[in-house]
Amino acid sequence: MSTQESDQLPRHTTPTWEVELLISGVAVFAMLQLPDLLDRMILESAPRFIDRWAKLLWLVYIYAKSAALILAATFVIHLLLRARWIALVGMLSIYPRGVDWNNFQLGPNAREIEAQRLGRMEDAIDRADNRATMVFALGVVLASILCMITLVVAVMLGAAWILETRLHYSVNTNWIAWSAAVVMVPYGVAMLFDRRFGDQLAPNGLTARGLRAVLRGYTRFGIGMANNPALALLSSHRGRRRTILMIVGVFMLAVFAASTSYYLAREPDALGSYEGYPDADALHTRQLDAAHYDDRRDPMRSRVAPYIQSAVVTGPYVELVIPWEPDRDGPAMRRACGANADPLACYASHVRGVFVDGTRQPVAFELGEDARTDRPAVVAMIDVRGLAPGRHELRITRAQRIRDEDSQRVDPLKPMKRDAAYEVLPFWR
């Protein structure tokens, strides 16, 4: 090989390598930030909805975050593979004769096996080049599929929510979860029937025309291999079954990563070796829960709970803020309030009582908001000027959270360490 030839890229280099590097290099930083933005979106939005809507919103979040994780991983892996390919190309230009196996302290058999496995350096470079392009194409295709699913589910969810909240039409949201499966049944039946009996049908017969109409209709809506050329190329050359298993594996891994990251965001103490730590649920009256203190809580990740300004109260009043919880407060208010009832008086009966060191406090509730999340809240100012220095307990009694009608369990999107009828907020003077 001449010096001029060694300075050129290999003959079979993928023509899109420069564009691939440009896209990966620019997009990788955005994709690495997108999962955190989606986390903030779901953590901020979920407490605003009742359980069944929050579950559907969580479904959209999982699809969107899975797509973001696939894209982020694709671009990072692609950059690493392209960097490896560039390194091989550069090294071959320095050593155009390739690997000199005689300079290794290897026996004849080991040297033969290693040389056969590597082959020509030009072939190794071509394999590295092709591998990078395949990773880039497959990641973009899979993320695009998830993005389309996310868009469809989000549109369906938005339409159902508008019907119920704006047009006051009762919507059974169970149909949203099953609609996609029902819609895909005719396509699956048509594909199986065509594979089994398609060759036996008369080309212009009624059955053949109906079968083609069904298949053609689905392809117009983006279903089918013809709408994913890159995936069709990969399936036809790598095997359809192998490709499907790979796609399912990638999707499951992405969904697992998205779900796990959400769980750890809500329950950070689940990660670590804390088996010997005392049970906080059993000792919640002796716990300084960060969610109870405005100067300690994380507005996005802390559970929705009543809170006061600080664990150490230096002023004459404790400012008690009780965020509005749709699943707890909405049903309780509807049961307690009549058409002409005073809403704040009804809320006071729903709260049932605010106690300081066991003594019921005469509180007057005011409408307010959680200033750090812009969510509605009810506020009460409690006079503590007569309290002695030391530890005190503020106890709030409320109705329990309404459980989901279908699953009969508290929605995991709104985890509460204690779904008891009261909250205890220790504070010091």
C-alpha positions as CSV (number, residue, x, y, z in Angstrom):
1,M,0.0,0.0,0.0
2,S,1.4,3.4,-1.0
3,T,1.6,6.4,1.4
4,Q,-1.0,8.2,-0.7
5,E,-3.4,5.3,-0.4
6,S,-2.8,4.9,3.4
7,D,-3.9,8.5,3.9
8,Q,-7.4,7.9,2.5
9,L,-10.4,6.4,4.2
10,P,-11.2,2.7,3.5
11,R,-13.0,2.1,0.2
12,H,-16.2,0.8,1.7
13,T,-16.6,3.5,4.4
14,T,-20.2,4.4,5.1
15,P,-21.0,7.7,3.3
16,T,-23.0,9.1,6.2
17,W,-20.3,8.9,8.8
18,E,-19.7,12.6,9.0
19,V,-23.5,13.4,9.4
20,E,-23.8,10.7,12.0
21,L,-20.9,12.2,14.0
22,L,-22.4,15.7,13.7
23,I,-25.9,14.5,14.9
24,S,-24.6,12.4,17.7
25,G,-22.1,15.1,18.9
26,V,-24.8,17.8,19.0
27,A,-27.8,15.7,20.2
28,V,-26.1,13.7,22.9
29,F,-26.0,16.6,25.3
30,A,-29.7,17.4,24.8
31,M,-30.7,13.8,25.2
32,L,-28.7,13.4,28.4
33,Q,-30.7,16.3,29.9
34,L,-34.1,15.3,28.6
35,P,-34.7,12.4,31.1
36,D,-34.3,14.8,34.0
37,L,-36.7,17.3,32.4
38,L,-39.3,14.5,32.0
39,D,-38.7,13.5,35.7
40,R,-39.5,17.1,36.7
41,M,-42.6,17.1,34.5
42,I,-44.1,14.0,36.0
43,L,-43.1,14.8,39.6
44,E,-44.6,18.3,39.3
45,S,-47.7,17.3,37.4
46,A,-48.9,14.0,39.0
47,P,-50.0,15.4,42.3
48,R,-52.4,17.7,40.4
49,F,-54.6,14.8,39.2
50,I,-56.7,12.1,40.7
51,D,-55.2,8.6,40.6
52,R,-56.6,7.3,37.3
53,W,-55.5,10.3,35.3
54,A,-52.1,10.3,37.0
55,K,-51.6,6.7,36.0
56,L,-52.3,7.5,32.4
57,L,-50.0,10.5,32.6
58,W,-47.3,8.2,34.1
59,L,-47.8,5.9,31.1
60,V,-47.1,8.8,28.7
61,Y,-44.0,9.6,30.8
62,I,-42.7,6.1,30.7
63,Y,-43.0,5.9,26.9
64,A,-41.4,9.4,26.5
65,K,-38.5,8.7,28.9
66,S,-37.8,5.3,27.4
67,A,-37.4,7.0,24.0
68,A,-35.2,9.6,25.5
69,L,-33.0,6.9,27.2
70,I,-32.7,5.0,24.0
71,L,-31.6,8.1,22.1
72,A,-29.2,9.1,24.8
73,A,-27.6,5.6,24.9
74,T,-27.6,5.4,21.1
75,F,-25.7,8.6,20.7
76,V,-23.2,7.8,23.4
77,I,-22.5,4.3,22.1
78,H,-22.4,5.6,18.6
79,L,-19.8,8.2,19.5
80,L,-17.7,5.6,21.2
81,L,-17.9,3.2,18.2
82,R,-17.1,6.0,15.8
83,A,-14.2,7.0,18.0
84,R,-12.9,3.4,17.8
85,W,-13.3,3.4,14.0
86,I,-11.4,6.6,13.7
87,A,-8.7,5.3,15.9
88,L,-8.4,2.2,13.7
89,V,-8.2,4.3,10.6
90,G,-5.5,6.5,12.1
91,M,-3.5,3.6,13.3
92,L,-3.6,1.9,9.9
93,S,-2.3,5.0,8.3
94,I,0.7,4.9,10.8
95,Y,1.3,1.2,10.3
96,P,0.0,0.4,6.8
97,R,1.3,-3.2,6.9
98,G,-1.2,-4.0,9.7
99,V,-0.5,-6.2,12.7
100,D,2.9,-8.0,12.7
101,W,2.0,-11.2,14.6
102,N,5.6,-12.3,14.7
103,N,6.4,-9.6,17.3
104,F,4.1,-11.2,19.8
105,Q,5.4,-13.9,22.2
106,L,2.7,-16.4,21.0
107,G,2.9,-20.0,20.0
108,P,2.1,-21.0,16.4
109,N,-1.5,-22.2,17.2
110,A,-2.3,-19.1,19.2
111,R,-0.8,-16.9,16.6
112,E,-2.9,-18.6,13.9
113,I,-6.1,-18.3,15.8
114,E,-5.6,-14.6,16.6
115,A,-4.6,-13.7,13.0
116,Q,-7.7,-15.5,11.6
117,R,-10.0,-13.9,14.1
118,L,-8.8,-10.4,13.3
119,G,-8.3,-10.9,9.6
120,R,-7.2,-7.9,7.5
121,M,-7.1,-4.6,9.2
122,E,-9.2,-3.1,6.4
123,D,-11.9,-5.7,7.1
124,A,-11.8,-4.9,10.8
125,I,-12.2,-1.2,10.0
126,D,-15.1,-1.9,7.8
127,R,-16.8,-4.0,10.5
128,A,-16.3,-1.2,13.0
129,D,-17.7,1.3,10.5
130,N,-20.8,-0.8,9.8
131,R,-21.4,-1.5,13.5
132,A,-21.5,2.2,14.3
133,T,-23.9,2.9,11.5
134,M,-26.2,0.0,12.6
135,V,-26.3,1.2,16.2
136,F,-27.1,4.7,15.0
137,A,-29.9,3.6,12.7
138,L,-31.5,1.1,15.1
139,G,-31.5,3.5,18.0
140,V,-33.1,6.3,16.0
141,V,-35.7,3.8,14.6
142,L,-36.7,2.4,18.0
143,A,-36.9,5.8,19.6
144,S,-39.0,7.0,16.7
145,I,-41.5,4.1,17.3
146,L,-41.7,5.0,21.0
147,C,-42.2,8.7,20.2
148,M,-45.1,7.9,17.9
149,I,-46.7,5.7,20.6
150,T,-46.2,8.5,23.1
151,L,-47.8,11.0,20.8
152,V,-50.9,8.8,20.1
153,V,-51.4,8.0,23.8
154,A,-50.9,11.6,24.8
155,V,-53.5,12.8,22.2
156,M,-56.0,10.1,23.4
157,L,-55.4,11.1,27.1
158,G,-55.8,14.8,26.3
159,A,-59.1,14.2,24.4
160,A,-60.5,12.0,27.2
161,W,-59.5,14.6,29.9
162,I,-61.1,17.4,28.0
163,L,-64.3,15.4,27.6
164,E,-64.5,14.7,31.4
165,T,-63.3,18.0,32.8
166,R,-64.6,20.6,30.3
167,L,-67.6,18.9,28.7
168,H,-68.6,17.0,31.9
169,Y,-68.9,13.7,30.0
170,S,-68.0,10.7,32.3
171,V,-65.1,8.8,30.7
172,N,-64.1,5.3,31.6
173,T,-60.3,5.5,31.1
174,N,-59.9,1.7,31.0
175,W,-60.7,1.8,27.3
176,I,-57.5,3.8,26.7
177,A,-55.3,1.0,28.0
178,W,-57.1,-1.6,25.8
179,S,-57.7,0.4,22.6
180,A,-54.3,-0.1,21.1
181,A,-54.5,-3.9,21.5
182,V,-58.0,-4.0,20.0
183,V,-57.0,-1.8,17.1
184,M,-54.0,-4.1,16.3
185,V,-56.1,-7.4,16.4
186,P,-57.4,-7.1,12.8
187,Y,-53.9,-6.4,11.5
188,G,-52.5,-9.4,13.3
189,V,-55.3,-11.7,12.0
190,A,-54.9,-10.4,8.5
191,M,-51.1,-10.9,8.5
192,L,-51.5,-14.5,9.8
193,F,-54.2,-15.3,7.3
194,D,-52.2,-13.9,4.4
195,R,-49.1,-15.9,5.4
196,R,-51.1,-19.1,5.7
197,F,-53.7,-18.9,2.9
198,G,-52.6,-16.0,0.7
199,D,-51.1,-18.1,-2.0
200,Q,-54.4,-20.1,-2.3
201,L,-56.7,-17.1,-2.8
202,A,-57.9,-16.0,-6.2
203,P,-56.1,-12.7,-6.9
204,N,-59.3,-10.8,-7.8
205,G,-61.6,-12.7,-5.4
206,L,-63.6,-10.9,-2.6
207,T,-61.4,-12.4,0.2
208,A,-58.1,-11.3,-1.5
209,R,-59.5,-7.8,-2.1
210,G,-60.7,-7.5,1.5
211,L,-57.4,-8.8,2.8
212,R,-55.4,-6.3,0.7
213,A,-57.8,-3.5,1.8
214,V,-57.1,-4.2,5.5
215,L,-53.3,-4.5,5.1
216,R,-53.2,-1.3,2.9
217,G,-55.2,0.6,5.4
218,Y,-52.9,-0.2,8.2
219,T,-49.8,0.7,6.1
220,R,-51.3,4.1,5.5
221,F,-51.3,4.7,9.3
222,G,-47.6,3.9,9.5
223,I,-47.9,0.2,10.5
224,G,-45.7,-2.2,8.5
225,M,-42.1,-2.7,7.4
226,A,-42.4,-0.4,4.4
227,N,-42.8,2.6,6.8
228,N,-39.5,1.7,8.6
229,P,-37.0,1.1,5.8
230,A,-34.0,0.9,8.1
231,L,-35.8,-1.7,10.3
232,A,-36.8,-3.6,7.1
233,L,-33.2,-3.7,5.9
234,L,-32.0,-4.9,9.3
235,S,-34.7,-7.6,9.6
236,S,-34.2,-8.9,6.1
237,H,-30.5,-9.4,6.5
238,R,-30.2,-10.2,10.2
239,G,-33.4,-12.3,10.6
240,R,-36.9,-11.2,11.5
241,R,-37.1,-13.2,14.7
242,R,-33.7,-12.1,15.9
243,T,-34.6,-8.5,15.2
244,I,-37.9,-8.7,17.0
245,L,-36.3,-10.3,20.1
246,M,-33.7,-7.5,20.0
247,I,-36.3,-4.8,19.8
248,V,-38.4,-6.3,22.6
249,G,-35.2,-6.6,24.7
250,V,-34.3,-3.0,24.1
251,F,-37.8,-1.7,24.9
252,M,-38.0,-3.8,28.1
253,L,-34.6,-2.5,29.3
254,A,-35.5,1.1,28.5
255,V,-38.9,0.8,30.3
256,F,-37.2,-0.9,33.3
257,A,-34.6,1.9,33.5
258,A,-37.3,4.6,33.2
259,S,-39.4,3.0,35.9
260,T,-36.5,2.4,38.3
261,S,-35.2,5.9,38.0
262,Y,-38.7,7.3,38.8
263,Y,-39.0,5.0,41.8
264,L,-35.5,6.1,43.1
265,A,-36.4,9.7,42.5
266,R,-39.4,9.3,44.8
267,E,-37.8,6.9,47.3
268,P,-34.1,7.8,47.4
269,D,-33.5,5.8,50.6
270,A,-34.4,2.6,48.7
271,L,-30.9,2.7,47.3
272,G,-28.3,1.7,49.9
273,S,-27.7,-0.7,52.8
274,Y,-30.1,0.7,55.3
275,E,-31.5,-2.6,56.7
276,G,-30.6,-1.7,60.2
277,Y,-32.1,1.8,60.2
278,P,-35.2,2.1,62.4
279,D,-38.6,1.7,60.7
280,A,-39.7,5.3,59.9
281,D,-43.4,4.2,59.5
282,A,-43.4,2.7,63.0
283,L,-41.8,5.7,64.6
284,H,-43.3,8.5,62.5
285,T,-44.2,10.5,65.6
286,R,-40.4,10.7,66.3
287,Q,-39.4,11.4,62.7
288,L,-38.3,14.8,61.2
289,D,-39.8,14.2,57.8
290,A,-38.3,16.7,55.4
291,A,-41.7,16.9,53.6
292,H,-43.1,18.6,56.8
293,Y,-40.7,21.6,56.7
294,D,-40.6,24.2,54.0
295,D,-36.9,24.9,54.4
296,R,-36.0,21.2,54.1
297,R,-38.4,19.7,51.6
298,D,-37.8,19.1,47.9
299,P,-40.9,20.5,46.1
300,M,-40.5,18.0,43.3
301,R,-39.5,14.8,45.1
302,S,-40.9,15.1,48.6
303,R,-44.3,13.6,49.1
304,V,-47.4,15.8,49.2
305,A,-47.9,16.5,52.9
306,P,-48.8,19.4,55.3
307,Y,-45.8,21.5,56.2
308,I,-44.7,24.4,58.4
309,Q,-42.0,26.9,57.8
310,S,-39.2,25.2,59.8
311,A,-38.5,22.7,62.5
312,V,-37.4,25.6,64.7
313,V,-40.2,28.2,65.0
314,T,-38.9,31.6,66.2
315,G,-41.9,33.8,65.4
316,P,-45.3,34.1,67.2
317,Y,-47.1,31.9,64.7
318,V,-46.7,28.5,63.0
319,E,-47.7,28.8,59.4
320,L,-49.5,25.5,58.6
321,V,-49.8,24.9,54.8
322,I,-51.9,21.9,53.8
323,P,-51.6,21.2,50.0
324,W,-54.8,20.2,48.2
325,E,-54.8,16.5,47.3
326,P,-57.4,15.6,44.7
327,D,-57.9,12.0,45.8
328,R,-58.2,12.9,49.5
329,D,-59.8,16.3,49.7
330,G,-62.1,16.3,46.6
331,P,-64.2,13.3,47.7
332,A,-64.2,14.4,51.4
333,M,-65.4,17.9,50.4
334,R,-68.2,16.5,48.2
335,R,-69.4,14.3,51.1
336,A,-69.2,17.1,53.7
337,C,-70.5,20.1,51.7
338,G,-73.9,20.9,50.5
339,A,-74.8,23.1,47.6
340,N,-74.8,26.3,49.8
341,A,-72.2,25.3,52.4
342,D,-69.2,27.4,53.2
343,P,-66.3,25.7,51.5
344,L,-63.7,26.6,54.2
345,A,-66.1,25.5,57.0
346,C,-66.5,22.2,55.1
347,Y,-62.8,21.9,54.8
348,A,-62.4,22.5,58.6
349,S,-64.8,19.6,59.2
350,H,-62.8,17.5,56.8
351,V,-59.6,18.2,58.6
352,R,-61.4,17.3,61.8
353,G,-58.8,19.0,64.0
354,V,-55.4,20.6,64.5
355,F,-53.7,19.9,67.8
356,V,-50.6,21.2,69.5
357,D,-49.3,18.9,72.3
358,G,-52.7,17.3,72.4
359,T,-54.7,20.6,72.8
360,R,-57.2,21.4,70.0
361,Q,-56.4,24.7,68.3
362,P,-59.0,27.2,67.2
363,V,-57.8,27.7,63.6
364,A,-59.3,29.6,60.7
365,F,-58.4,28.3,57.3
366,E,-57.5,30.6,54.4
367,L,-57.2,29.8,50.7
368,G,-53.6,29.9,49.6
369,E,-51.1,28.0,47.5
370,D,-47.8,26.1,47.8
371,A,-45.6,28.9,46.6
372,R,-42.8,26.6,45.4
373,T,-45.0,24.4,43.2
374,D,-47.9,26.7,42.4
375,R,-50.4,24.1,43.6
376,P,-53.5,25.0,45.6
377,A,-53.3,24.8,49.4
378,V,-55.2,25.8,52.5
379,V,-53.3,27.8,55.1
380,A,-53.8,28.3,58.8
381,M,-51.9,30.5,61.3
382,I,-51.5,28.9,64.7
383,D,-50.6,31.1,67.7
384,V,-47.6,29.5,69.6
385,R,-46.6,32.5,71.7
386,G,-47.6,30.8,74.9
387,L,-45.5,27.6,74.3
388,A,-42.5,26.9,76.5
389,P,-39.1,26.4,74.9
390,G,-38.4,22.9,73.8
391,R,-40.0,20.2,71.7
392,H,-43.7,20.3,70.7
393,E,-46.0,18.3,68.4
394,L,-48.4,19.6,65.8
395,R,-50.9,16.9,64.9
396,I,-53.4,17.2,62.0
397,T,-56.3,14.8,61.6
398,R,-57.7,14.3,58.1
399,A,-59.7,11.8,56.1
400,Q,-57.7,9.0,54.5
401,R,-56.8,9.0,50.9
402,I,-59.5,7.5,48.6
403,R,-58.2,4.2,47.1
404,D,-58.4,3.4,43.4
405,E,-61.7,1.7,42.5
406,D,-60.2,-0.8,40.1
407,S,-57.0,-1.9,41.8
408,Q,-58.1,-1.3,45.4
409,R,-54.7,0.0,46.3
410,V,-53.0,3.4,46.7
411,D,-51.6,4.7,43.4
412,P,-47.9,4.2,43.3
413,L,-47.5,7.5,41.4
414,K,-48.4,9.3,44.6
415,P,-46.5,7.3,47.2
416,M,-47.2,8.1,50.9
417,K,-45.0,6.6,53.6
418,R,-48.0,7.0,55.9
419,D,-51.6,6.9,54.6
420,A,-52.8,7.3,58.1
421,A,-55.6,9.6,59.2
422,Y,-53.2,12.0,60.9
423,E,-49.8,13.7,60.4
424,V,-47.4,14.6,63.2
425,L,-45.1,17.5,62.7
426,P,-42.5,18.0,65.6
427,F,-41.2,21.5,66.1
428,W,-39.1,23.4,68.6
429,R,-39.4,26.8,70.2
